[in-house]
Amino acid sequence: MKILFLCGLYPPAYKDQMFSDSKRSYQFAAQNFQEALIGGFIENNINLHIVTLPFLSTYPFGYKKIFLNFKRSDIDDIVSVAPIKILNLPIFSSMFNNAKKEVLKWCKINRTEEELHIIVYSLNADLMKVAIEAKEKYPNLKLSLIILDLPEYMGANRFHKILGIYKKNIEYIYLNLKSFDQYVLLTEAMVEKLCIQKNKYVVIEGIYKSKHVIDTSEISYKDNKEMILYSGALNVKYGLQNLLDAFHQIASPDVRLVICGDGEAKELVTSYCRLDERIIFKGKVPHEEVLALQKEASLLINPRQPEGEYTKYSFPSKTMEYFASGTPVLMYRLPGIPEVYFNYCYVLDDYSVEGLRQRIEEILKKNVRERMELGSSASKFILNYKSAKVQVQKILELLLD
């Protein structure tokens, strides 16, 4: 079996440069998921080739460069990544890129193969179009689609919204879902929403890349104080206001809240930092540092509450990382998270600020050994049952069915 992964990956050879040149909207969660998938395919000895339109914002407001021109690269000296050429301007980036050329080139080279698959990452209209056009030319292709978000809940370039492109893309996505043969879904609720046949999908709520090397030697928070950590997108809808209010009401001087990330709520976070010196805002930091902080923390929090229909179709990507760190986790019972996860974390059912404050204080008063045992059990659960190799095996079983 040969597979082409059509995605938005930042190739490892260039991702530091892309991170440095990004002014906003660097997609950490998408990058982690894609890297984990690729690692899983490698562990399962799959012949994989990658064509990517990196999920970057456009010049001049979101990215420093107008042209993206990256040579062919490799991952672990095993997987090849096609060259990248993009005119990185709003609207034009969708029209002037080499993704279609690279996909058709791969199809032509491998056209005699019995098992030839293209897996498209996410409901991205540009990527879907390339795959569908390739199948029109090479009917023996099998197309699979990884669906982690529904298009109506995804962010969009403001120019696309103004010009109506965002709406047209959503229409295109829903009209062309049936062009795909199989689907990898984030939650079970997506099946009914997208009208997908029972034997055409598998649910993969997350995937953990277990090869992270965590170096805590340069982390400057090693002292006797308890550290609570939130890492992820800074959006009010994810419960940040409640978290900040709840923490500010905690009287103890021996606890602090560290926040990592970027987003529209950044000013809100910085205003609380001025109000409470125990709140430390790190901003946008390299993923490796986030992993180290997660391991150093006393408690990891996801303050997102089960409000809005979109939570049925959402599995917070930080859940996997949080659990794998071995640090205990506190989160609400979100409908998109399988029930088994709540056996391995602290759960909060009171949605008030006072309820969150009380729960945090209650957890921090628990015996350290008890907390660490819960964190350790969560880590083992992820490493044993949600690793890249195990989750990708489920995808391969679907493709071979």
ABEGO torsion letter per residue (X at the ends): XBBBBBBABBBAAAAAAAAAABABGBBAAAAAAAAAAAAAAAAAGBBBBBBBBBBBBBOAAABABABBBBBBBBBGGABBBBBBBBBBBBGAAAABBAAAAAAAAAAAAAAABABBBBBBBEBBAAAAAAAAAAAAABAABBBBBBBABBAAABBBBAAAAAAGAAAAAAAAAAAAAAABABBBBABAAAAAAAGBBAAABBBBABBBBAABBBBAAABAABBABBBBBBBEBBBAAAGAAAAAAAAAABABAABBBBBBEBEAAAAAAAAAAAABAABBBAEBBBAAAAAAAAAABABBBBABBBBEAAAAABBBAAAAAAAAAGBBBBBBBBAABBAAAAAABBBBABABAAAAAAAAAAAAABBAAAAAAAAAAAAAAAAAAABAAAAAAAAAAAAAX
